[in-house]
Amino acid sequence: VLPLLLQGCLVDLKERGAEIDPVLLAQLQPGLSTKADVLRVLGVPTRNSVVQDREAWMYDYSIEKHSVLFLGLYNEERKTVQQRGVAVLFADERLYSYVFME
């Protein structure tokens, strides 16, 4: 009976960040929309970066899988199963463009 009690598997999926809906991006106009507009529509970025020599706000999204296996022994695994995002690029404090990242 004891070996049966030590067998099992737990799987947990965790989302990190927020997936950006293309419909929201369509509300922003390159050359017209300001940083305040981007904050209002998309929210706070995950991080800041530089892409194509321009200031970029990064909106990252990922799903991580955490597995724990008990078969008399303990085995744990963490891996990112999906990752994507959007880089929003600025020029002179206005939206320049955005780039989808896979």
N, C-alpha and C positions, 0 to 999 in steps of 0.2 A: 504494500500500500504506500509506503514512504516514497518509492521512486515515482509513483503517479502524482504525488503532491508536489514534487520538484519539477514537473514538466509544465511548460506553458510558454506563451508568447504575448508580449504587449507591443502594440504599434501605436504611435502618436504622430499625427501630422500637425505641424505648426506653420502658420502663415506669418511672414515677416513683411512689414511695409503694407502698402495699399496698391492694388492694381488700378492703373489709370484707365478710365473709360475713354475711348476715342471720341465719344460724343462730347465729353467735357473739353477735350483739346480743341474741338471744332469751335468752341466759344471764344477761343483766343485768336487774335489776328496778328500775324507777324508785322512788325513796323508800327503797330497801333497800340497793342496791349502792353501795359507796364508790369513791373515786378509786382506791384500791389494787386493788379488784376490776376496774375498767375497765382499768387498766394490765396486770393479769394476763391478761385475756381478749383485749384488743385490741392491747396493746403501747404503745409510746411514740407520742404523737401527732405529726403533721407540724408543727403549730404551735398556739399558743394564741390565742384571740380572745374577743370578746364578741358573743353572738347573743341577741336578744330580752332585752337587759339582764341576761344571765346569763353567767357564766364558761363558756367552751366550749373543748373540745379538738377540734381539726380533724384528721380523717384524710383526706388528699387522695390521689387516684389519677389519673394521667393517662398517656396514651400519646402520645409525640411521634414524628413522622415526620421523618427527615432524609434529603433526596434530594440527590444530586450528579449532574449531567448533564454529560457530555463529548461535545460535538458540534463539535469544532473550537474551541469556546469553553467556558468554565467557567461553570456556573450551579449555585448552591447554594440550597436552600430548607429551612427548618425551620418546622414548624407542629404545633400540638397538635391531634390528630385525635379525641381522646376525653378528657373530663375529668369527674370526679364525685367524690363523697366523702360523709362523714358528719360532722356536728357533734354532739358529745356534750355536753349542757348539764348544769350542776351547780347545785344550791341547797344551801347549808349543808353542803358537802363530800360530798354524796350525789348520785347520778344523778337528774336531774330529768326529762330526756327526750332524745331524739335526733332529728335531722332529716337526711333524705337530701338531697343537693345534686346537681343535674345541671348 
